[in-house]
Amino acid sequence: MYLRNQNIRDEYFDNQYKKRAECEKIHGHIKGTVKFDIRRVRNESRKLYSLLSFIAYQLLALTEMQNKVGNKNSFGKYF
């Protein structure tokens, strides 16, 4: 409720909301890259599933650092 009210008061919200398509595209790509949808592994071994997700996340963070992305871990807010 609070965030909705803040968005109503913000006169630049419409312009910011138009940029959301790019955000959703990036989110979809990250979600498809990081998410392991292997049901057997996920159901039988939660520890292994968590480890695989962590490794994938760390690889993405390393890639951003290697490519000298200004805002490191910028995709973290999408998880």
C-alpha positions as CSV (number, residue, x, y, z in Angstrom):
1,M,0.0,0.0,0.0
2,Y,2.8,2.4,0.9
3,L,4.7,1.8,-2.4
4,R,1.5,2.2,-4.4
5,N,0.9,5.6,-2.7
6,Q,4.5,6.6,-3.4
7,N,4.1,5.8,-7.0
8,I,0.9,7.8,-7.3
9,R,2.6,10.8,-5.8
10,D,5.7,10.5,-8.0
11,E,5.1,12.6,-11.2
12,Y,7.9,10.7,-13.1
13,F,6.5,7.3,-12.4
14,D,5.0,6.9,-15.8
15,N,8.3,7.5,-17.5
16,Q,10.1,5.1,-15.2
17,Y,7.4,2.4,-15.7
18,K,7.9,2.5,-19.5
19,K,11.4,1.3,-19.0
20,R,10.1,-1.8,-17.1
21,A,10.0,-3.9,-20.3
22,E,13.8,-4.0,-20.4
23,C,13.9,-4.9,-16.8
24,E,11.5,-7.8,-17.4
25,K,13.5,-9.0,-20.3
26,I,16.7,-9.1,-18.2
27,H,14.8,-10.8,-15.3
28,G,13.5,-13.5,-17.7
29,H,17.0,-14.2,-19.0
30,I,18.5,-14.4,-15.5
31,K,15.6,-16.6,-14.3
32,G,16.1,-18.9,-17.2
33,T,19.8,-19.1,-16.6
34,V,19.9,-19.6,-12.9
35,K,16.8,-21.6,-12.2
36,F,17.4,-25.4,-12.3
37,D,14.1,-27.1,-12.9
38,I,15.2,-30.6,-12.4
39,R,12.4,-31.9,-10.3
40,R,14.1,-35.1,-9.1
41,V,17.2,-33.3,-7.9
42,R,15.0,-30.6,-6.4
43,N,12.8,-33.0,-4.5
44,E,15.4,-35.6,-3.5
45,S,18.3,-33.3,-2.5
46,R,17.5,-29.8,-1.4
47,K,21.2,-29.3,-0.4
48,L,22.4,-30.1,-3.9
49,Y,19.8,-27.9,-5.5
50,S,20.8,-25.0,-3.2
51,L,24.5,-25.6,-4.0
52,L,23.8,-25.6,-7.8
53,S,21.8,-22.4,-7.6
54,F,24.5,-20.7,-5.5
55,I,27.2,-21.8,-8.0
56,A,25.2,-20.4,-11.0
57,Y,24.6,-17.1,-9.1
58,Q,28.3,-16.8,-8.4
59,L,29.2,-17.5,-12.0
60,L,26.9,-14.7,-13.1
61,A,28.5,-12.3,-10.5
62,L,32.0,-13.3,-11.7
63,T,31.0,-12.7,-15.3
64,E,29.7,-9.2,-14.5
65,M,33.0,-8.4,-12.6
66,Q,35.1,-9.8,-15.5
67,N,33.2,-7.7,-18.0
68,K,33.7,-4.6,-15.8
69,V,30.0,-3.9,-15.3
70,G,29.8,-0.7,-13.3
71,N,27.2,-1.8,-10.7
72,K,28.3,-5.2,-9.5
73,N,25.6,-7.7,-8.6
74,S,23.0,-5.5,-10.2
75,F,20.8,-8.5,-11.0
76,G,20.6,-9.4,-7.3
77,K,17.5,-7.4,-6.8
78,Y,15.6,-9.7,-9.2
79,F,15.9,-12.7,-6.9
